Amino acid sequence: MNASTTCLFREAVPSVEDYCQLRQLAGLSAKSREAAERGLPNTVFGVCAYQGSELVAMGRIIGDGGCHLQVVDIAVLPRLQGQGLGKAVMQRLGDWMQANLPPTAYVSLLADGEAHRLYAQYGFALTAPASLGMYRRF
Ligand SMILES: CC(C)(COP(=O)(O)OP(=O)(O)OC[C@H]1O[C@@H](n2cnc3c(N)ncnc32)[C@H](O)[C@@H]1OP(=O)(O)O)[C@@H](O)C(=O)NCCC(=O)NCCS
C-alpha cells in the first residue's frame, strides 16, 4: 500500500501547531512553540503531506542555502508509517537539492534508529569513521 497516492504534497513549511504536534506524535524530541516560531521561517525548503487538513508527513532542509545544509524533521504520522510517505518526502527533498544546490554543497543529517536505511536510498552515506557527528543541547 502506498499512502502517498492519497496525500496532497505541498512545498511548504508546516504551521507551528502542526509541526510541534507531528514531531511529538512521531516520537521525535519536543520543540517548544517559541522555538518553532523562530526556526520554521528560516527553512530553506520544506515539504508537507496532508490528508484533508491533517498534516501527516513532513521534511525540511535548513542551512545557508549554498555551502552547508541539513535535512531535518523527517516524520510520518504513526498510523501511516511504512506506506511510502517517508520515501515520498525524501524524493521531493532530493529533487529540490539536485536542482538547486551547487555541486560543492554538503548536506548532512542525523539518522535515528534504522532510518539510515531510508536515507541511504536517497544518496546519503555514513560519515563515520572519517567524521563523527557531534551535538550539544542548550
Ligand atoms: C522514519 C520515517 C520517516 C520513515 O517513513 P515511512 O513512511 O515509515 O517509511 P517508508 O514507508 O517511506 O519506507 C522507508 C524505507 O526505508 C526502509 N526502512 C527500513 N527500516 C526502516 C525504519 N526503521 N524506519 C524507516 N524506514 C526504514 C524501508 O524498508 C523503506 O524502504 P523499502 O520500501 O525499500 O523497503 C517514519 O517511520 C517516522 O516518522 N518515524 C518516526 C520518526 C523518525 O524516526 N524520523 C526520522 C528521524 S532521523
The ligand as an SDF file (V2000), in Angstrom:
LIG
                    3D

 48 50  0  0  0  0  0  0  0  0999 V2000
   11.4620    7.1580    9.6020 C   0  0  0  0  0  0  0  0  0  0  0  0
   10.1640    7.5060    8.8800 C   0  0  0  0  0  0  0  0  0  0  0  0
   10.1820    8.9730    8.4830 C   0  0  0  0  0  0  0  0  0  0  0  0
   10.0630    6.6620    7.6020 C   0  0  0  0  0  0  0  0  0  0  0  0
    8.8780    6.9810    6.9260 O   0  0  0  0  0  0  0  0  0  0  0  0
    7.8810    5.8040    6.4710 P   0  0  0  0  0  0  0  0  0  0  0  0
    6.7760    6.4400    5.7140 O   0  0  0  0  0  0  0  0  0  0  0  0
    7.5160    4.9930    7.6530 O   0  0  0  0  0  0  0  0  0  0  0  0
    8.8200    4.9280    5.5270 O   0  0  0  0  0  0  0  0  0  0  0  0
    8.5520    4.4300    4.0290 P   0  0  0  0  0  0  0  0  0  0  0  0
    7.3300    3.5740    4.0210 O   0  0  0  0  0  0  0  0  0  0  0  0
    8.5410    5.6000    3.0970 O   0  0  0  0  0  0  0  0  0  0  0  0
    9.8180    3.4960    3.7260 O   0  0  0  0  0  0  0  0  0  0  0  0
   11.0850    3.7310    4.2710 C   0  0  0  0  0  0  0  0  0  0  0  0
   12.1390    2.8940    3.5690 C   0  0  0  0  0  0  0  0  0  0  0  0
   13.2700    2.7240    4.4230 O   0  0  0  0  0  0  0  0  0  0  0  0
   13.3380    1.3650    4.8800 C   0  0  0  0  0  0  0  0  0  0  0  0
   13.4830    1.1820    6.3180 N   0  0  0  0  0  0  0  0  0  0  0  0
   13.9840    0.1430    6.9300 C   0  0  0  0  0  0  0  0  0  0  0  0
   13.9200    0.2670    8.2450 N   0  0  0  0  0  0  0  0  0  0  0  0
   13.3370    1.4350    8.4840 C   0  0  0  0  0  0  0  0  0  0  0  0
   12.9690    2.1260    9.6640 C   0  0  0  0  0  0  0  0  0  0  0  0
   13.1360    1.6170   10.8970 N   0  0  0  0  0  0  0  0  0  0  0  0
   12.4130    3.3180    9.5600 N   0  0  0  0  0  0  0  0  0  0  0  0
   12.1790    3.8200    8.3390 C   0  0  0  0  0  0  0  0  0  0  0  0
   12.4830    3.1900    7.1870 N   0  0  0  0  0  0  0  0  0  0  0  0
   13.0530    2.0130    7.2600 C   0  0  0  0  0  0  0  0  0  0  0  0
   12.0260    0.7640    4.4970 C   0  0  0  0  0  0  0  0  0  0  0  0
   12.2180   -0.6080    4.3180 O   0  0  0  0  0  0  0  0  0  0  0  0
   11.6540    1.5060    3.2600 C   0  0  0  0  0  0  0  0  0  0  0  0
   12.3520    1.0600    2.1210 O   0  0  0  0  0  0  0  0  0  0  0  0
   11.7680   -0.0590    1.1370 P   0  0  0  0  0  0  0  0  0  0  0  0
   10.4280    0.4190    0.6790 O   0  0  0  0  0  0  0  0  0  0  0  0
   12.7650   -0.1170    0.0320 O   0  0  0  0  0  0  0  0  0  0  0  0
   11.6580   -1.3010    1.9380 O   0  0  0  0  0  0  0  0  0  0  0  0
    8.9220    7.2280    9.7610 C   0  0  0  0  0  0  0  0  0  0  0  0
    8.8640    5.8660   10.0560 O   0  0  0  0  0  0  0  0  0  0  0  0
    8.8920    8.0450   11.0370 C   0  0  0  0  0  0  0  0  0  0  0  0
    8.3300    9.1340   11.0630 O   0  0  0  0  0  0  0  0  0  0  0  0
    9.4590    7.5090   12.1210 N   0  0  0  0  0  0  0  0  0  0  0  0
    9.4350    8.1720   13.4200 C   0  0  0  0  0  0  0  0  0  0  0  0
   10.2380    9.4700   13.3930 C   0  0  0  0  0  0  0  0  0  0  0  0
   11.6590    9.2440   12.9430 C   0  0  0  0  0  0  0  0  0  0  0  0
   12.3370    8.3440   13.4050 O   0  0  0  0  0  0  0  0  0  0  0  0
   12.1080   10.1090   11.9960 N   0  0  0  0  0  0  0  0  0  0  0  0
   13.4330   10.0210   11.4430 C   0  0  0  0  0  0  0  0  0  0  0  0
   14.3950   10.7340   12.3080 C   0  0  0  0  0  0  0  0  0  0  0  0
   16.0390   10.5170   11.6830 S   0  0  0  0  0  0  0  0  0  0  0  0
  1  2  1  0
  2  3  1  0
  2  4  1  0
  2 36  1  0
  4  5  1  0
  5  6  1  0
  6  7  2  0
  6  8  1  0
  6  9  1  0
  9 10  1  0
 10 11  2  0
 10 12  1  0
 10 13  1  0
 13 14  1  0
 14 15  1  0
 15 16  1  0
 15 30  1  0
 16 17  1  0
 17 18  1  0
 17 28  1  0
 18 19  1  0
 18 27  1  0
 19 20  2  0
 20 21  1  0
 21 22  1  0
 21 27  2  0
 22 23  1  0
 22 24  2  0
 24 25  1  0
 25 26  2  0
 26 27  1  0
 28 29  1  0
 28 30  1  0
 30 31  1  0
 31 32  1  0
 32 33  2  0
 32 34  1  0
 32 35  1  0
 36 37  1  0
 36 38  1  0
 38 39  2  0
 38 40  1  0
 40 41  1  0
 41 42  1  0
 42 43  1  0
 43 44  2  0
 43 45  1  0
 45 46  1  0
 46 47  1  0
 47 48  1  0
M  END
$$$$
